[in-house]
Amino acid sequence: MLARLVRRGAFLVVWPGGTRSEYGDGEGFRAGIHIKNEQTLRALVLNPGLGLGEAYMDEGMVPVNGTIHDVLCVMMDNLRDFNLPSLAFNARLGRLLRPLLQANGASQSKHNVAHHYDLNGRLYSLFLDRDRQYSCAYFPRGDEALEEAQAAKKRHIAAKLLLDRPDLEVLDIGCGWGGTALTLARDYGARVTGITLSEEQLAAARARATEAGLADRVSFELMDYRAMDRQFDRIVSVGMFEHVGVPNFPAFFATIKRCLKPDGVALLHSIGRFEGPGATNPWIAKYIFPGGYSPALSEVLGPVEKSGLVIGDIEILRLHYAKTLAHWRRRFSANRDAIASLYDERFCRMFEFYLSGSEVSFSLADHMNFQIQLMRDQEAVPLTRDYMFERERQEKFASASD
């Protein structure tokens, strides 16, 4: 299997009995692994999409002469030209089981969110930016520091929301730790309602609003998006749509339409995939984001059209998340001892695999981010996109002068 798979790079395997094999042409990415026992070997062959991550977590497989990131770079670089039968089978199975795996009713959604977002709050402060933006940053130049790129992301989103007058009512679906909501209130004069299913995030967001003196302009609620029954001038959702699930796309966009005023504007920011419909990696689904799925645009646009919403703009963000994840991965590594004290070494290996696997999915595979601007009335925004760029430049210069 490895002889067929690894054509580029250099990949060393130390087998359970101690024998060594080398694969690839020696050009490009280089890595090696030591498979310590036959049980791990069987798991890697039968279900590599799940087995590789579990083997690293449980130390049945350890990198040699490098890190797990090096291993994943070799694997993903070669998978671009070769599809393992076991991976293809599991992808087909995942699509068939989508109605079950991505049902994501209100109670299941809350359980799924708690699995990842109700972890110790200090964990995220140890590898995210100061505002705890847990979504793709925006790199206009490509070499921005993480804080600068996350601030640019918020300006980019605000420009597309057309926050052209004070006191606009904004709904933030999946508000995280409140950073975007607080920014829209503080810098753009909006009145924001943020909703989340994470009790940890809710408590932190409310505390931040009070600390910033914005509790009169920003409120946060523990609420499923389907339960919202108010109308807003603007709606924003950043990094939450990946938890909705394809069976619920019609309900999600129906909520956007129901909650958007006739002249309102909404902005959806989500992970997507270039190569059409697929399935969530089984390791990610089990350990990181149960019920999660990053859709192809072809899976999103149909439900949008059926909802009656109008698409005003679509932008594809290529490689921006790869850069974001590289920052997170380096910060996680720098704070690894502190994170291990919160949890344990196995947890650290799990998160290392998650961050590296995600990064190479954006840099070497088919993952990307998209932003879709939505409205009920196609006259809700100016005829050309110039207003986006002008407002974004104004805010950037204002921020630099401060």
C-alpha positions as CSV (number, residue, x, y, z in Angstrom):
1,M,0.0,0.0,0.0
2,L,2.8,2.5,0.9
3,A,4.7,1.6,-2.2
4,R,1.7,2.6,-4.3
5,L,0.9,5.7,-2.2
6,V,4.2,7.4,-1.5
7,R,5.6,8.5,-4.9
8,R,6.9,11.9,-3.8
9,G,9.1,12.8,-0.9
10,A,10.9,10.5,1.4
11,F,9.1,8.3,3.9
12,L,10.8,5.9,6.3
13,V,8.8,3.1,8.1
14,V,10.2,1.2,11.0
15,W,8.1,-2.0,11.4
16,P,7.1,-3.7,14.6
17,G,9.9,-6.2,14.2
18,G,12.5,-3.5,13.7
19,T,13.0,-3.8,9.9
20,R,13.1,-0.6,7.9
21,S,11.5,0.4,4.6
22,E,11.9,3.6,2.6
23,Y,9.4,5.0,0.1
24,G,9.3,7.9,-2.3
25,D,11.6,9.7,-4.7
26,G,13.6,11.6,-2.1
27,E,12.3,15.0,-3.3
28,G,10.1,17.2,-1.3
29,F,8.6,16.5,2.2
30,R,10.5,14.0,4.4
31,A,9.2,12.1,7.4
32,G,9.3,8.7,9.2
33,I,7.2,6.6,11.6
34,H,7.8,3.7,13.9
35,I,4.9,1.3,14.0
36,K,5.3,-0.4,17.4
37,N,2.9,-3.3,17.3
38,E,0.8,-5.5,14.9
39,Q,-2.5,-4.2,16.3
40,T,-1.6,-0.7,15.2
41,L,-0.5,-2.0,11.8
42,R,-3.8,-3.6,11.3
43,A,-5.7,-0.5,12.3
44,L,-3.7,1.6,9.8
45,V,-4.4,-0.7,6.9
46,L,-8.1,-1.3,7.6
47,N,-9.1,2.3,8.5
48,P,-6.2,4.8,8.0
49,G,-8.6,7.8,8.3
50,L,-9.3,6.8,11.9
51,G,-6.3,4.6,12.7
52,L,-3.5,7.1,12.0
53,G,-4.8,9.7,14.5
54,E,-5.6,7.0,17.2
55,A,-2.2,5.4,16.7
56,Y,-0.5,8.8,17.3
57,M,-2.6,9.5,20.3
58,D,-2.0,6.1,21.9
59,E,1.7,6.0,20.8
60,G,1.3,2.8,18.8
61,M,2.9,4.9,16.1
62,V,5.5,7.5,16.7
63,P,7.2,9.9,14.3
64,V,10.9,9.4,13.8
65,N,13.3,12.1,12.5
66,G,10.6,14.7,12.6
67,T,7.1,15.5,13.9
68,I,3.6,14.3,13.2
69,H,3.2,17.4,11.0
70,D,6.0,16.2,8.8
71,V,4.3,12.8,8.5
72,L,1.0,14.4,7.5
73,C,2.7,16.6,4.9
74,V,4.1,13.5,3.2
75,M,0.8,11.7,3.4
76,M,-1.4,14.5,2.2
77,D,1.0,15.5,-0.6
78,N,0.8,12.0,-2.1
79,L,-3.0,11.6,-1.5
80,R,-3.6,14.3,-4.0
81,D,-2.7,11.8,-6.7
82,F,-3.9,8.6,-5.1
83,N,-7.1,7.6,-3.3
84,L,-6.7,4.6,-0.9
85,P,-9.6,2.2,-1.3
86,S,-10.3,2.2,2.5
87,L,-10.5,6.0,2.5
88,A,-12.8,6.0,-0.5
89,F,-15.0,3.4,1.1
90,N,-15.3,5.4,4.3
91,A,-16.1,8.6,2.4
92,R,-18.9,6.8,0.6
93,L,-20.2,5.4,3.8
94,G,-20.1,8.8,5.5
95,R,-22.2,10.3,2.7
96,L,-24.7,7.4,3.0
97,L,-25.0,7.9,6.8
98,R,-25.2,11.7,6.5
99,P,-28.9,11.8,7.7
100,L,-27.8,10.0,10.9
101,L,-24.4,11.5,11.4
102,Q,-25.4,15.1,10.7
103,A,-29.0,15.1,12.1
104,N,-27.9,17.7,14.7
105,G,-31.2,18.5,16.4
106,A,-31.2,21.1,19.1
107,S,-30.2,18.7,22.0
108,Q,-27.6,16.8,19.9
109,S,-26.2,20.1,18.7
110,K,-25.7,21.3,22.2
111,H,-24.0,18.0,23.1
112,N,-21.7,18.3,20.1
113,V,-20.7,21.9,20.9
114,A,-20.0,21.0,24.5
115,H,-17.6,18.2,23.3
116,H,-15.2,20.8,21.9
117,Y,-16.1,24.3,23.1
118,D,-16.8,23.6,26.7
119,L,-13.2,22.6,27.4
120,N,-11.1,24.5,29.9
121,G,-11.3,28.1,28.8
122,R,-7.5,28.6,29.5
123,L,-6.7,26.1,26.7
124,Y,-7.9,28.4,23.9
125,S,-6.1,31.4,25.4
126,L,-2.9,29.5,25.1
127,F,-3.0,29.2,21.3
128,L,-5.6,31.7,19.9
129,D,-5.1,35.4,19.5
130,R,-6.0,37.8,22.3
131,D,-9.6,38.2,21.1
132,R,-10.0,34.4,20.9
133,Q,-11.1,34.3,17.3
134,Y,-11.4,30.5,16.6
135,S,-11.9,30.8,12.9
136,C,-10.0,31.6,9.7
137,A,-8.1,34.8,9.8
138,Y,-7.6,37.1,6.8
139,F,-4.1,37.8,5.4
140,P,-4.2,40.7,2.9
141,R,-0.4,40.6,2.6
142,G,0.2,37.0,3.7
143,D,2.8,37.8,6.4
144,E,0.6,39.3,9.1
145,A,0.9,38.4,12.7
146,L,-2.0,36.4,14.0
147,E,-3.6,39.4,15.9
148,E,-3.3,41.6,12.9
149,A,-4.8,39.0,10.6
150,Q,-7.8,38.3,12.9
151,A,-8.5,42.1,13.2
152,A,-8.4,42.2,9.4
153,K,-10.9,39.4,9.2
154,K,-13.3,41.3,11.4
155,R,-12.9,44.4,9.3
156,H,-13.5,42.4,6.1
157,I,-16.7,40.9,7.5
158,A,-17.9,44.2,8.8
159,A,-17.4,45.8,5.4
160,K,-19.6,43.2,3.8
161,L,-22.3,43.7,6.4
162,L,-22.6,47.4,5.3
163,L,-22.8,48.8,8.8
164,D,-23.5,52.2,7.4
165,R,-25.4,53.8,10.3
166,P,-25.3,53.5,14.1
167,D,-27.6,51.3,16.3
168,L,-28.1,48.6,13.6
169,E,-29.5,45.5,15.3
170,V,-27.1,42.6,14.5
171,L,-27.6,38.8,15.2
172,D,-24.3,36.9,15.6
173,I,-25.1,33.1,15.2
174,G,-22.5,31.0,16.9
175,C,-20.8,34.0,18.6
176,G,-18.0,32.1,20.3
177,W,-16.3,34.0,23.0
178,G,-17.9,37.2,21.8
179,G,-15.0,38.9,20.0
180,T,-16.8,39.7,16.8
181,A,-20.0,40.9,18.6
182,L,-17.9,43.2,20.9
183,T,-16.0,44.6,17.9
184,L,-19.2,45.4,15.9
185,A,-20.6,47.2,19.0
186,R,-17.4,49.1,19.9
187,D,-16.1,50.0,16.5
188,Y,-19.3,50.2,14.4
189,G,-22.0,51.3,16.9
190,A,-24.1,48.2,16.4
191,R,-26.4,46.6,18.9
192,V,-25.6,42.9,18.9
193,T,-27.3,39.8,20.1
194,G,-24.9,36.8,20.2
195,I,-26.2,33.2,20.5
196,T,-24.2,30.1,21.3
197,L,-24.8,26.6,22.6
198,S,-21.6,26.6,24.6
199,E,-22.0,27.4,28.3
200,E,-18.3,28.0,28.7
201,Q,-18.3,30.5,25.8
202,L,-21.5,32.1,27.0
203,A,-20.0,32.9,30.5
204,A,-16.8,34.2,29.0
205,A,-18.6,36.4,26.4
206,R,-20.9,37.9,29.0
207,A,-18.0,38.7,31.3
208,R,-16.1,40.3,28.4
209,A,-19.1,42.5,27.6
210,T,-19.3,43.7,31.1
211,E,-15.5,44.3,31.4
212,A,-15.5,46.3,28.1
213,G,-18.5,48.5,29.3
214,L,-20.6,47.2,26.4
215,A,-23.2,45.2,28.3
216,D,-25.8,47.8,27.2
217,R,-25.1,47.3,23.5
218,V,-24.2,43.5,23.4
219,S,-26.2,40.6,24.9
220,F,-25.4,36.9,24.7
221,E,-27.9,34.1,24.9
222,L,-27.7,30.3,25.2
223,M,-29.9,29.5,22.2
224,D,-30.2,27.2,19.2
225,Y,-30.4,29.3,15.9
226,R,-33.7,27.6,15.1
227,A,-35.3,29.1,18.2
228,M,-34.6,32.8,17.3
229,D,-37.9,34.6,16.4
230,R,-36.8,38.3,16.2
231,Q,-35.8,40.3,13.2
232,F,-32.5,42.0,12.7
233,D,-30.9,44.6,10.4
234,R,-27.8,42.4,10.0
235,I,-27.0,38.7,10.6
236,V,-23.5,37.3,10.8
237,S,-22.3,33.7,11.3
238,V,-18.6,33.0,11.5
239,G,-17.3,29.4,11.8
240,M,-20.6,27.9,13.0
241,F,-22.1,26.7,9.7
242,E,-19.7,23.7,9.8
243,H,-21.8,22.3,12.7
244,V,-25.2,22.6,11.1
245,G,-25.1,19.5,8.9
246,V,-26.4,19.1,5.3
247,P,-29.9,17.9,6.4
248,N,-30.4,21.1,8.3
249,F,-29.3,23.6,5.6
250,P,-32.9,24.4,4.7
251,A,-33.7,25.2,8.3
252,F,-30.6,27.3,8.7
253,F,-31.4,29.5,5.7
254,A,-35.0,29.6,6.5
255,T,-34.0,31.1,9.9
256,I,-31.8,33.6,8.2
257,K,-34.7,34.8,6.0
258,R,-37.2,34.8,8.8
259,C,-34.9,36.8,11.1
260,L,-33.6,39.3,8.5
261,K,-35.5,42.5,8.0
262,P,-36.6,43.2,4.4
263,D,-33.7,45.5,3.7
264,G,-31.2,43.5,5.8
265,V,-27.9,42.0,5.0
266,A,-26.4,38.7,6.2
267,L,-22.8,37.3,5.9
268,L,-22.0,33.6,6.2
269,H,-18.3,32.6,6.8
270,S,-17.6,28.9,6.7
271,I,-15.1,26.2,5.8
272,G,-15.8,24.5,2.5
273,R,-14.2,22.1,0.0
274,F,-13.2,22.6,-3.6
275,E,-13.7,19.0,-4.9
276,G,-17.4,18.6,-4.4
277,P,-19.4,16.8,-1.7
278,G,-17.5,14.5,0.6
279,A,-17.5,13.2,4.2
280,T,-15.9,14.3,7.5
281,N,-12.7,12.5,8.3
282,P,-13.8,9.8,10.9
283,W,-11.1,10.7,13.4
284,I,-12.2,14.4,13.3
285,A,-15.8,13.3,13.7
286,K,-15.0,11.1,16.7
287,Y,-12.5,13.2,18.6
288,I,-12.9,16.8,17.6
289,F,-16.2,17.9,15.9
290,P,-18.9,15.3,16.2
291,G,-21.7,16.0,13.8
292,G,-19.5,18.5,11.9
293,Y,-19.1,18.7,8.1
294,S,-17.5,21.3,5.8
295,P,-19.6,21.5,2.7
296,A,-19.0,22.1,-1.0
297,L,-20.5,25.2,-2.4
298,S,-22.7,23.0,-4.6
299,E,-24.4,21.7,-1.4
300,V,-24.9,25.2,0.0
301,L,-26.3,27.1,-3.0
302,G,-29.3,24.9,-3.6
303,P,-30.8,25.4,-0.1
304,V,-30.0,29.2,-0.4
305,E,-31.9,29.4,-3.7
306,K,-34.9,27.5,-2.3
307,S,-35.0,29.7,0.8
308,G,-35.7,32.8,-1.3
309,L,-32.6,34.6,-0.2
310,V,-30.6,36.6,-2.7
311,I,-26.8,36.0,-3.0
312,G,-25.1,39.4,-3.2
313,D,-21.4,38.2,-3.1
314,I,-19.3,35.1,-2.8
315,E,-15.6,35.1,-2.0
316,I,-13.3,32.1,-1.7
317,L,-10.5,32.5,0.8
318,R,-7.6,30.2,-0.4
319,L,-4.8,29.3,2.0
320,H,-5.9,31.8,4.6
321,Y,-6.9,29.1,7.1
322,A,-3.6,27.2,6.4
323,K,-1.8,30.3,7.6
324,T,-4.1,30.7,10.6
325,L,-3.6,27.1,11.6
326,A,0.2,27.4,11.3
327,H,0.1,30.2,13.8
328,W,-2.1,28.1,16.2
329,R,0.1,25.1,15.8
330,R,3.2,27.0,16.7
331,R,1.6,28.7,19.6
332,F,0.2,25.3,20.9
333,S,3.8,23.9,20.7
334,A,5.2,26.8,22.5
335,N,2.7,26.4,25.4
336,R,2.5,22.6,25.3
337,D,3.7,22.1,28.9
338,A,1.0,24.4,30.2
339,I,-1.7,22.7,28.1
340,A,-0.4,19.2,29.4
341,S,-0.9,20.5,32.9
342,L,-4.6,21.2,32.1
343,Y,-5.2,17.8,30.6
344,D,-2.5,15.2,29.8
345,E,0.0,14.1,27.1
346,R,-2.6,12.1,25.2
347,F,-4.8,15.2,24.9
348,C,-1.8,17.2,23.6
349,R,-1.1,14.6,21.0
350,M,-4.8,14.6,20.0
351,F,-4.7,18.4,19.5
352,E,-1.4,18.3,17.7
353,F,-2.8,15.8,15.2
354,Y,-6.0,18.0,14.8
355,L,-4.1,21.2,14.2
356,S,-1.6,19.6,11.8
357,G,-4.1,17.6,10.0
358,S,-6.3,20.6,9.5
359,E,-3.4,22.7,8.3
360,V,-2.4,20.3,5.6
361,S,-6.0,19.9,4.6
362,F,-6.0,23.6,3.6
363,S,-2.5,23.8,2.3
364,L,-2.2,20.5,0.4
365,A,-5.8,19.2,0.0
366,D,-9.2,20.5,-1.0
367,H,-10.3,22.6,2.0
368,M,-10.9,26.4,1.8
369,N,-13.1,29.1,3.3
370,F,-16.0,30.9,1.7
371,Q,-18.0,34.0,2.6
372,I,-21.5,34.4,1.2
373,Q,-23.4,37.7,1.5
374,L,-27.1,37.2,1.6
375,M,-30.2,39.5,1.5
376,R,-33.9,39.4,1.0
377,D,-34.0,42.4,-1.4
378,Q,-31.3,42.7,-4.0
379,E,-31.3,46.5,-3.6
380,A,-30.2,46.3,0.0
381,V,-26.6,47.0,-1.0
382,P,-24.9,49.3,-3.6
383,L,-24.6,48.1,-7.2
384,T,-20.9,47.5,-7.1
385,R,-18.5,46.0,-4.5
386,D,-16.6,49.3,-4.1
387,Y,-18.3,50.1,-0.8
388,M,-16.7,47.0,0.7
389,F,-13.2,48.0,-0.2
390,E,-13.7,51.7,0.7
391,R,-15.0,51.0,4.2
392,E,-12.4,48.3,4.8
393,R,-9.6,50.7,3.9
394,Q,-11.1,53.5,6.1
395,E,-11.3,51.2,9.1
396,K,-7.7,49.9,8.5
397,F,-6.3,53.5,8.4
398,A,-8.3,54.5,11.4
399,S,-7.1,51.5,13.3
400,A,-3.5,52.2,12.3
401,S,-3.7,55.9,13.5
402,D,-5.0,54.7,16.9
